[in-house]
Amino acid sequence: MNKLQQMIDELLGTFTQQELERLTGVDQGSISKFKNGKIKNPSMAKGDAIRGFYFSWKQEKAPAVQS
């Protein structure tokens, strides 16, 4: 399983494919193909959209550091 598949699996634990399409701009068919490993070399734009959303989402989920 590649890193993009892992990101999508984690996102799909919280969001539906329809929600991810709305949030990332990547169509549900491509999300499904990425998840199932059917696309080995995703386009830069689609991969970057998913990665960008994933890292923003992870940052929002992270607990704030208290000083």
Distance bins in CASP14 RR format, pairs under 12 A and 6 or more apart:
PFRMAT RR
TARGET T0000
AUTHOR 0000-0000-0000
RMODE 2
METHOD distances of the structure
MODEL  1
1 7 0 0 0 0 0 1 0 0 0 0 0
1 8 0 0 0 0 1 0 0 0 0 0 0
1 9 1 0 0 1 0 0 0 0 0 0 0
1 10 0 0 0 0 0 1 0 0 0 0 0
1 34 0 0 0 0 0 1 0 0 0 0 0
1 35 0 0 0 0 1 0 0 0 0 0 0
1 36 0 0 0 0 0 1 0 0 0 0 0
1 37 0 0 0 0 1 0 0 0 0 0 0
2 8 0 0 0 0 1 0 0 0 0 0 0
2 9 0 0 0 0 0 1 0 0 0 0 0
2 34 0 0 0 0 1 0 0 0 0 0 0
2 35 0 0 0 0 0 1 0 0 0 0 0
2 36 0 0 0 0 0 1 0 0 0 0 0
2 37 1 0 0 1 0 0 0 0 0 0 0
2 38 0 0 0 0 0 1 0 0 0 0 0
2 39 0 0 0 0 0 1 0 0 0 0 0
2 40 0 0 0 0 1 0 0 0 0 0 0
2 41 0 0 0 0 0 1 0 0 0 0 0
2 42 0 0 0 0 1 0 0 0 0 0 0
2 47 0 0 0 0 0 1 0 0 0 0 0
2 50 0 0 0 0 0 1 0 0 0 0 0
2 51 0 0 0 0 0 1 0 0 0 0 0
3 9 0 0 0 0 0 1 0 0 0 0 0
3 10 0 0 0 0 0 1 0 0 0 0 0
3 34 0 0 0 0 0 1 0 0 0 0 0
3 42 0 0 0 0 0 1 0 0 0 0 0
3 47 0 0 0 0 0 1 0 0 0 0 0
3 50 0 0 0 0 0 1 0 0 0 0 0
3 51 0 0 0 0 1 0 0 0 0 0 0
3 54 0 0 0 0 1 0 0 0 0 0 0
3 55 0 0 0 0 0 1 0 0 0 0 0
4 10 0 0 0 0 0 1 0 0 0 0 0
4 11 0 0 0 0 0 1 0 0 0 0 0
4 24 0 0 0 0 0 1 0 0 0 0 0
4 26 0 0 0 0 0 1 0 0 0 0 0
4 30 0 0 0 0 0 1 0 0 0 0 0
4 31 0 0 0 0 0 1 0 0 0 0 0
4 33 0 0 0 0 0 1 0 0 0 0 0
4 34 1 0 1 0 0 0 0 0 0 0 0
4 35 0 0 0 0 1 0 0 0 0 0 0
4 36 0 0 0 0 0 1 0 0 0 0 0
4 37 0 0 0 0 1 0 0 0 0 0 0
4 39 0 0 0 0 1 0 0 0 0 0 0
4 40 0 0 0 0 0 1 0 0 0 0 0
4 41 0 0 0 0 0 1 0 0 0 0 0
4 42 1 0 0 1 0 0 0 0 0 0 0
4 43 0 0 0 0 0 1 0 0 0 0 0
4 44 0 0 0 0 0 1 0 0 0 0 0
4 46 0 0 0 0 1 0 0 0 0 0 0
4 47 1 0 0 1 0 0 0 0 0 0 0
4 48 0 0 0 0 0 1 0 0 0 0 0
4 49 0 0 0 0 0 1 0 0 0 0 0
4 50 1 0 0 1 0 0 0 0 0 0 0
4 51 1 0 0 1 0 0 0 0 0 0 0
4 52 0 0 0 0 0 1 0 0 0 0 0
4 53 0 0 0 0 0 1 0 0 0 0 0
4 54 0 0 0 0 1 0 0 0 0 0 0
5 11 0 0 0 0 0 1 0 0 0 0 0
5 12 0 0 0 0 0 1 0 0 0 0 0
5 31 0 0 0 0 0 1 0 0 0 0 0
5 32 0 0 0 0 0 1 0 0 0 0 0
5 33 0 0 0 0 0 1 0 0 0 0 0
5 34 1 0 0 1 0 0 0 0 0 0 0
5 35 1 0 0 1 0 0 0 0 0 0 0
5 36 0 0 0 0 1 0 0 0 0 0 0
5 37 1 0 1 0 0 0 0 0 0 0 0
5 38 0 0 0 0 0 1 0 0 0 0 0
5 39 0 0 0 0 1 0 0 0 0 0 0
5 40 0 0 0 0 0 1 0 0 0 0 0
5 42 0 0 0 0 0 1 0 0 0 0 0
5 47 0 0 0 0 0 1 0 0 0 0 0
5 50 0 0 0 0 0 1 0 0 0 0 0
5 54 0 0 0 0 0 1 0 0 0 0 0
6 12 0 0 0 0 0 1 0 0 0 0 0
6 13 0 0 0 0 0 1 0 0 0 0 0
6 34 0 0 0 0 0 1 0 0 0 0 0
6 35 0 0 0 0 0 1 0 0 0 0 0
6 37 0 0 0 0 0 1 0 0 0 0 0
6 50 0 0 0 0 0 1 0 0 0 0 0
6 51 0 0 0 0 0 1 0 0 0 0 0
6 54 0 0 0 0 1 0 0 0 0 0 0
6 58 0 0 0 0 0 1 0 0 0 0 0
7 13 0 0 0 0 0 1 0 0 0 0 0
7 14 0 0 0 0 0 1 0 0 0 0 0
7 15 0 0 0 0 0 1 0 0 0 0 0
7 20 0 0 0 0 0 1 0 0 0 0 0
7 24 0 0 0 0 0 1 0 0 0 0 0
7 26 0 0 0 0 0 1 0 0 0 0 0
7 31 0 0 0 0 0 1 0 0 0 0 0
7 34 0 0 0 0 1 0 0 0 0 0 0
7 35 0 0 0 0 1 0 0 0 0 0 0
7 42 0 0 0 0 0 1 0 0 0 0 0
7 47 0 0 0 0 1 0 0 0 0 0 0
7 48 0 0 0 0 0 1 0 0 0 0 0
7 49 0 0 0 0 0 1 0 0 0 0 0
7 50 1 0 0 1 0 0 0 0 0 0 0
7 51 1 0 0 1 0 0 0 0 0 0 0
7 52 0 0 0 0 1 0 0 0 0 0 0
7 53 0 0 0 0 1 0 0 0 0 0 0
7 54 1 0 1 0 0 0 0 0 0 0 0
7 55 0 0 0 0 1 0 0 0 0 0 0
7 56 0 0 0 0 0 1 0 0 0 0 0
7 57 0 0 0 0 1 0 0 0 0 0 0
7 58 0 0 0 0 1 0 0 0 0 0 0
8 14 0 0 0 0 0 1 0 0 0 0 0
8 15 0 0 0 0 1 0 0 0 0 0 0
8 17 0 0 0 0 1 0 0 0 0 0 0
8 20 1 0 0 1 0 0 0 0 0 0 0
8 21 0 0 0 0 0 1 0 0 0 0 0
8 24 0 0 0 0 1 0 0 0 0 0 0
8 26 0 0 0 0 1 0 0 0 0 0 0
8 28 0 0 0 0 0 1 0 0 0 0 0
8 29 0 0 0 0 0 1 0 0 0 0 0
8 30 0 0 0 0 0 1 0 0 0 0 0
8 31 1 0 0 1 0 0 0 0 0 0 0
8 32 0 0 0 0 1 0 0 0 0 0 0
8 33 0 0 0 0 0 1 0 0 0 0 0
8 34 1 0 1 0 0 0 0 0 0 0 0
8 35 1 0 1 0 0 0 0 0 0 0 0
8 36 0 0 0 0 1 0 0 0 0 0 0
8 37 0 0 0 0 1 0 0 0 0 0 0
8 39 0 0 0 0 0 1 0 0 0 0 0
8 42 0 0 0 0 0 1 0 0 0 0 0
8 46 0 0 0 0 0 1 0 0 0 0 0
8 47 0 0 0 0 1 0 0 0 0 0 0
8 49 0 0 0 0 0 1 0 0 0 0 0
8 50 1 0 0 1 0 0 0 0 0 0 0
8 51 0 0 0 0 0 1 0 0 0 0 0
8 53 0 0 0 0 0 1 0 0 0 0 0
8 54 0 0 0 0 1 0 0 0 0 0 0
8 57 0 0 0 0 0 1 0 0 0 0 0
9 15 0 0 0 0 0 1 0 0 0 0 0
9 17 0 0 0 0 0 1 0 0 0 0 0
9 20 0 0 0 0 0 1 0 0 0 0 0
9 31 0 0 0 0 0 1 0 0 0 0 0
9 32 0 0 0 0 0 1 0 0 0 0 0
9 34 0 0 0 0 1 0 0 0 0 0 0
9 35 1 0 0 1 0 0 0 0 0 0 0
9 36 0 0 0 0 0 1 0 0 0 0 0
9 37 0 0 0 0 0 1 0 0 0 0 0
9 50 0 0 0 0 0 1 0 0 0 0 0
9 54 0 0 0 0 0 1 0 0 0 0 0
10 20 0 0 0 0 0 1 0 0 0 0 0
10 35 0 0 0 0 0 1 0 0 0 0 0
10 50 0 0 0 0 0 1 0 0 0 0 0
10 51 0 0 0 0 0 1 0 0 0 0 0
10 53 0 0 0 0 0 1 0 0 0 0 0
10 54 1 0 0 1 0 0 0 0 0 0 0
10 55 0 0 0 0 0 1 0 0 0 0 0
10 57 0 0 0 0 1 0 0 0 0 0 0
10 58 0 0 0 0 1 0 0 0 0 0 0
10 61 0 0 0 0 0 1 0 0 0 0 0
11 17 0 0 0 0 1 0 0 0 0 0 0
11 19 0 0 0 0 1 0 0 0 0 0 0
11 20 1 0 1 0 0 0 0 0 0 0 0
11 21 0 0 0 0 0 1 0 0 0 0 0
11 23 0 0 0 0 1 0 0 0 0 0 0
11 24 0 0 0 0 1 0 0 0 0 0 0
11 26 0 0 0 0 0 1 0 0 0 0 0
11 31 0 0 0 0 1 0 0 0 0 0 0
11 34 0 0 0 0 0 1 0 0 0 0 0
11 35 0 0 0 0 1 0 0 0 0 0 0
11 49 0 0 0 0 0 1 0 0 0 0 0
11 50 1 0 0 1 0 0 0 0 0 0 0
11 51 0 0 0 0 0 1 0 0 0 0 0
11 52 0 0 0 0 0 1 0 0 0 0 0
11 53 1 0 0 1 0 0 0 0 0 0 0
11 54 1 0 0 1 0 0 0 0 0 0 0
11 55 0 0 0 0 0 1 0 0 0 0 0
11 56 0 0 0 0 0 1 0 0 0 0 0
11 57 1 0 0 1 0 0 0 0 0 0 0
11 58 0 0 0 0 1 0 0 0 0 0 0
11 61 0 0 0 0 0 1 0 0 0 0 0
12 18 0 0 0 0 0 1 0 0 0 0 0
12 19 0 0 0 0 1 0 0 0 0 0 0
12 20 1 0 0 1 0 0 0 0 0 0 0
12 21 0 0 0 0 0 1 0 0 0 0 0
12 23 0 0 0 0 0 1 0 0 0 0 0
12 24 0 0 0 0 0 1 0 0 0 0 0
12 28 0 0 0 0 0 1 0 0 0 0 0
12 31 0 0 0 0 1 0 0 0 0 0 0
12 32 0 0 0 0 1 0 0 0 0 0 0
12 34 0 0 0 0 0 1 0 0 0 0 0
12 35 1 0 0 1 0 0 0 0 0 0 0
12 36 0 0 0 0 0 1 0 0 0 0 0
12 50 0 0 0 0 0 1 0 0 0 0 0
12 54 0 0 0 0 0 1 0 0 0 0 0
12 57 0 0 0 0 0 1 0 0 0 0 0
13 19 0 0 0 0 0 1 0 0 0 0 0
13 20 0 0 0 0 0 1 0 0 0 0 0
13 35 0 0 0 0 0 1 0 0 0 0 0
13 57 0 0 0 0 0 1 0 0 0 0 0
14 20 0 0 0 0 1 0 0 0 0 0 0
14 23 0 0 0 0 0 1 0 0 0 0 0
14 53 0 0 0 0 0 1 0 0 0 0 0
14 54 0 0 0 0 0 1 0 0 0 0 0
14 57 1 0 0 1 0 0 0 0 0 0 0
14 58 0 0 0 0 0 1 0 0 0 0 0
14 60 0 0 0 0 0 1 0 0 0 0 0
14 61 0 0 0 0 1 0 0 0 0 0 0
15 21 0 0 0 0 1 0 0 0 0 0 0
15 22 0 0 0 0 1 0 0 0 0 0 0
15 23 1 0 0 1 0 0 0 0 0 0 0
15 24 0 0 0 0 1 0 0 0 0 0 0
15 26 0 0 0 0 0 1 0 0 0 0 0
15 28 0 0 0 0 0 1 0 0 0 0 0
15 31 0 0 0 0 1 0 0 0 0 0 0
15 50 0 0 0 0 0 1 0 0 0 0 0
15 53 0 0 0 0 1 0 0 0 0 0 0
15 54 0 0 0 0 0 1 0 0 0 0 0
15 57 0 0 0 0 1 0 0 0 0 0 0
16 22 0 0 0 0 1 0 0 0 0 0 0
16 23 0 0 0 0 0 1 0 0 0 0 0
16 28 0 0 0 0 1 0 0 0 0 0 0
16 31 0 0 0 0 1 0 0 0 0 0 0
16 32 0 0 0 0 0 1 0 0 0 0 0
17 23 0 0 0 0 0 1 0 0 0 0 0
17 24 0 0 0 0 0 1 0 0 0 0 0
17 25 0 0 0 0 0 1 0 0 0 0 0
17 26 0 0 0 0 1 0 0 0 0 0 0
17 27 0 0 0 0 1 0 0 0 0 0 0
17 28 1 0 1 0 0 0 0 0 0 0 0
17 29 1 0 0 1 0 0 0 0 0 0 0
17 30 0 0 0 0 1 0 0 0 0 0 0
17 31 1 0 1 0 0 0 0 0 0 0 0
17 32 1 0 0 1 0 0 0 0 0 0 0
17 33 0 0 0 0 0 1 0 0 0 0 0
17 34 0 0 0 0 0 1 0 0 0 0 0
17 35 0 0 0 0 1 0 0 0 0 0 0
17 36 0 0 0 0 0 1 0 0 0 0 0
17 50 0 0 0 0 0 1 0 0 0 0 0
18 24 0 0 0 0 0 1 0 0 0 0 0
18 25 0 0 0 0 0 1 0 0 0 0 0
18 26 0 0 0 0 0 1 0 0 0 0 0
18 27 0 0 0 0 0 1 0 0 0 0 0
18 28 1 0 0 1 0 0 0 0 0 0 0
18 29 0 0 0 0 0 1 0 0 0 0 0
18 31 0 0 0 0 1 0 0 0 0 0 0
18 32 0 0 0 0 0 1 0 0 0 0 0
19 25 0 0 0 0 0 1 0 0 0 0 0
19 26 0 0 0 0 0 1 0 0 0 0 0
19 28 0 0 0 0 1 0 0 0 0 0 0
19 31 0 0 0 0 0 1 0 0 0 0 0
19 53 0 0 0 0 0 1 0 0 0 0 0
19 57 0 0 0 0 0 1 0 0 0 0 0
20 26 1 0 0 1 0 0 0 0 0 0 0
20 27 0 0 0 0 1 0 0 0 0 0 0
20 28 1 0 0 1 0 0 0 0 0 0 0
20 29 0 0 0 0 0 1 0 0 0 0 0
20 30 0 0 0 0 0 1 0 0 0 0 0
20 31 1 0 1 0 0 0 0 0 0 0 0
20 32 0 0 0 0 0 1 0 0 0 0 0
20 34 0 0 0 0 0 1 0 0 0 0 0
20 35 0 0 0 0 1 0 0 0 0 0 0
20 46 0 0 0 0 0 1 0 0 0 0 0
20 49 0 0 0 0 1 0 0 0 0 0 0
20 50 1 0 0 1 0 0 0 0 0 0 0
20 53 1 0 0 1 0 0 0 0 0 0 0
20 54 0 0 0 0 1 0 0 0 0 0 0
20 57 0 0 0 0 0 1 0 0 0 0 0
21 27 1 0 1 0 0 0 0 0 0 0 0
21 28 1 0 1 0 0 0 0 0 0 0 0
21 29 0 0 0 0 1 0 0 0 0 0 0
21 30 0 0 0 0 1 0 0 0 0 0 0
21 31 1 0 0 1 0 0 0 0 0 0 0
21 32 0 0 0 0 0 1 0 0 0 0 0
21 46 0 0 0 0 0 1 0 0 0 0 0
21 49 0 0 0 0 0 1 0 0 0 0 0
21 50 0 0 0 0 0 1 0 0 0 0 0
21 53 0 0 0 0 0 1 0 0 0 0 0
22 28 0 0 0 0 1 0 0 0 0 0 0
22 31 0 0 0 0 0 1 0 0 0 0 0
22 49 0 0 0 0 0 1 0 0 0 0 0
22 53 0 0 0 0 0 1 0 0 0 0 0
23 31 0 0 0 0 0 1 0 0 0 0 0
23 49 0 0 0 0 1 0 0 0 0 0 0
23 50 0 0 0 0 1 0 0 0 0 0 0
23 52 0 0 0 0 0 1 0 0 0 0 0
23 53 1 0 1 0 0 0 0 0 0 0 0
23 54 0 0 0 0 0 1 0 0 0 0 0
23 56 0 0 0 0 1 0 0 0 0 0 0
23 57 0 0 0 0 1 0 0 0 0 0 0
24 30 0 0 0 0 1 0 0 0 0 0 0
24 31 1 0 0 1 0 0 0 0 0 0 0
24 34 0 0 0 0 0 1 0 0 0 0 0
24 45 0 0 0 0 0 1 0 0 0 0 0
24 46 0 0 0 0 1 0 0 0 0 0 0
24 47 0 0 0 0 1 0 0 0 0 0 0
24 48 0 0 0 0 1 0 0 0 0 0 0
24 49 1 0 1 0 0 0 0 0 0 0 0
24 50 1 0 1 0 0 0 0 0 0 0 0
24 51 0 0 0 0 1 0 0 0 0 0 0
24 52 0 0 0 0 1 0 0 0 0 0 0
24 53 1 0 1 0 0 0 0 0 0 0 0
24 54 0 0 0 0 1 0 0 0 0 0 0
24 55 0 0 0 0 0 1 0 0 0 0 0
24 56 0 0 0 0 0 1 0 0 0 0 0
24 57 0 0 0 0 0 1 0 0 0 0 0
25 31 0 0 0 0 1 0 0 0 0 0 0
25 45 0 0 0 0 1 0 0 0 0 0 0
25 46 0 0 0 0 1 0 0 0 0 0 0
25 47 0 0 0 0 0 1 0 0 0 0 0
25 48 0 0 0 0 0 1 0 0 0 0 0
25 49 1 0 1 0 0 0 0 0 0 0 0
25 50 0 0 0 0 1 0 0 0 0 0 0
25 52 0 0 0 0 0 1 0 0 0 0 0
25 53 0 0 0 0 1 0 0 0 0 0 0
26 32 0 0 0 0 0 1 0 0 0 0 0
26 33 0 0 0 0 0 1 0 0 0 0 0
26 34 0 0 0 0 1 0 0 0 0 0 0
26 35 0 0 0 0 0 1 0 0 0 0 0
26 39 0 0 0 0 0 1 0 0 0 0 0
26 42 0 0 0 0 1 0 0 0 0 0 0
26 43 0 0 0 0 1 0 0 0 0 0 0
26 45 0 0 0 0 1 0 0 0 0 0 0
26 46 1 0 1 0 0 0 0 0 0 0 0
26 47 1 0 0 1 0 0 0 0 0 0 0
26 48 0 0 0 0 1 0 0 0 0 0 0
26 49 1 0 1 0 0 0 0 0 0 0 0
26 50 1 0 1 0 0 0 0 0 0 0 0
26 51 0 0 0 0 0 1 0 0 0 0 0
26 52 0 0 0 0 0 1 0 0 0 0 0
26 53 0 0 0 0 1 0 0 0 0 0 0
26 54 0 0 0 0 0 1 0 0 0 0 0
27 33 0 0 0 0 1 0 0 0 0 0 0
27 34 0 0 0 0 0 1 0 0 0 0 0
27 39 0 0 0 0 0 1 0 0 0 0 0
27 43 0 0 0 0 0 1 0 0 0 0 0
27 45 0 0 0 0 0 1 0 0 0 0 0
27 46 0 0 0 0 1 0 0 0 0 0 0
27 49 0 0 0 0 0 1 0 0 0 0 0
27 50 0 0 0 0 0 1 0 0 0 0 0
28 34 0 0 0 0 0 1 0 0 0 0 0
28 35 0 0 0 0 0 1 0 0 0 0 0
28 46 0 0 0 0 0 1 0 0 0 0 0
29 35 0 0 0 0 1 0 0 0 0 0 0
29 36 0 0 0 0 1 0 0 0 0 0 0
29 38 0 0 0 0 1 0 0 0 0 0 0
29 39 0 0 0 0 1 0 0 0 0 0 0
29 42 0 0 0 0 0 1 0 0 0 0 0
29 46 0 0 0 0 0 1 0 0 0 0 0
30 36 0 0 0 0 0 1 0 0 0 0 0
30 37 0 0 0 0 0 1 0 0 0 0 0
30 38 0 0 0 0 1 0 0 0 0 0 0
30 39 1 0 0 1 0 0 0 0 0 0 0
30 42 1 0 0 1 0 0 0 0 0 0 0
30 43 0 0 0 0 1 0 0 0 0 0 0
30 45 0 0 0 0 0 1 0 0 0 0 0
30 46 1 0 1 0 0 0 0 0 0 0 0
30 47 0 0 0 0 1 0 0 0 0 0 0
30 49 0 0 0 0 1 0 0 0 0 0 0
30 50 0 0 0 0 1 0 0 0 0 0 0
31 37 0 0 0 0 0 1 0 0 0 0 0
31 38 0 0 0 0 0 1 0 0 0 0 0
31 39 0 0 0 0 1 0 0 0 0 0 0
31 42 0 0 0 0 0 1 0 0 0 0 0
31 46 0 0 0 0 1 0 0 0 0 0 0
31 47 0 0 0 0 0 1 0 0 0 0 0
31 49 0 0 0 0 0 1 0 0 0 0 0
31 50 1 0 0 1 0 0 0 0 0 0 0
31 53 0 0 0 0 0 1 0 0 0 0 0
32 38 1 0 0 1 0 0 0 0 0 0 0
32 39 0 0 0 0 1 0 0 0 0 0 0
33 39 1 0 1 0 0 0 0 0 0 0 0
33 40 0 0 0 0 1 0 0 0 0 0 0
33 41 0 0 0 0 0 1 0 0 0 0 0
33 42 0 0 0 0 1 0 0 0 0 0 0
33 43 0 0 0 0 0 1 0 0 0 0 0
33 46 0 0 0 0 1 0 0 0 0 0 0
33 47 0 0 0 0 0 1 0 0 0 0 0
33 50 0 0 0 0 0 1 0 0 0 0 0
34 40 0 0 0 0 1 0 0 0 0 0 0
34 41 0 0 0 0 0 1 0 0 0 0 0
34 42 1 0 0 1 0 0 0 0 0 0 0
34 43 0 0 0 0 0 1 0 0 0 0 0
34 46 1 0 0 1 0 0 0 0 0 0 0
34 47 1 0 0 1 0 0 0 0 0 0 0
34 49 0 0 0 0 0 1 0 0 0 0 0
34 50 1 0 0 1 0 0 0 0 0 0 0
34 51 0 0 0 0 0 1 0 0 0 0 0
34 54 0 0 0 0 0 1 0 0 0 0 0
35 42 0 0 0 0 0 1 0 0 0 0 0
35 50 0 0 0 0 0 1 0 0 0 0 0
39 46 0 0 0 0 1 0 0 0 0 0 0
39 47 0 0 0 0 1 0 0 0 0 0 0
39 50 0 0 0 0 0 1 0 0 0 0 0
41 47 0 0 0 0 0 1 0 0 0 0 0
42 48 0 0 0 0 1 0 0 0 0 0 0
42 49 0 0 0 0 1 0 0 0 0 0 0
42 50 0 0 0 0 1 0 0 0 0 0 0
42 51 0 0 0 0 1 0 0 0 0 0 0
43 49 0 0 0 0 1 0 0 0 0 0 0
43 50 0 0 0 0 0 1 0 0 0 0 0
44 50 0 0 0 0 0 1 0 0 0 0 0
44 51 0 0 0 0 0 1 0 0 0 0 0
45 51 0 0 0 0 0 1 0 0 0 0 0
45 52 0 0 0 0 0 1 0 0 0 0 0
46 52 0 0 0 0 0 1 0 0 0 0 0
46 53 0 0 0 0 0 1 0 0 0 0 0
47 53 0 0 0 0 1 0 0 0 0 0 0
47 54 0 0 0 0 1 0 0 0 0 0 0
47 55 0 0 0 0 0 1 0 0 0 0 0
48 54 0 0 0 0 0 1 0 0 0 0 0
48 55 0 0 0 0 0 1 0 0 0 0 0
49 55 0 0 0 0 0 1 0 0 0 0 0
49 56 0 0 0 0 0 1 0 0 0 0 0
50 56 0 0 0 0 0 1 0 0 0 0 0
50 57 0 0 0 0 0 1 0 0 0 0 0
51 57 0 0 0 0 0 1 0 0 0 0 0
51 58 0 0 0 0 0 1 0 0 0 0 0
52 58 0 0 0 0 1 0 0 0 0 0 0
52 59 0 0 0 0 0 1 0 0 0 0 0
53 59 0 0 0 0 0 1 0 0 0 0 0
53 60 0 0 0 0 0 1 0 0 0 0 0
54 60 0 0 0 0 0 1 0 0 0 0 0
54 61 0 0 0 0 0 1 0 0 0 0 0
55 61 0 0 0 0 0 1 0 0 0 0 0
55 62 0 0 0 0 0 1 0 0 0 0 0
56 62 0 0 0 0 0 1 0 0 0 0 0
59 65 0 0 0 0 0 1 0 0 0 0 0
END
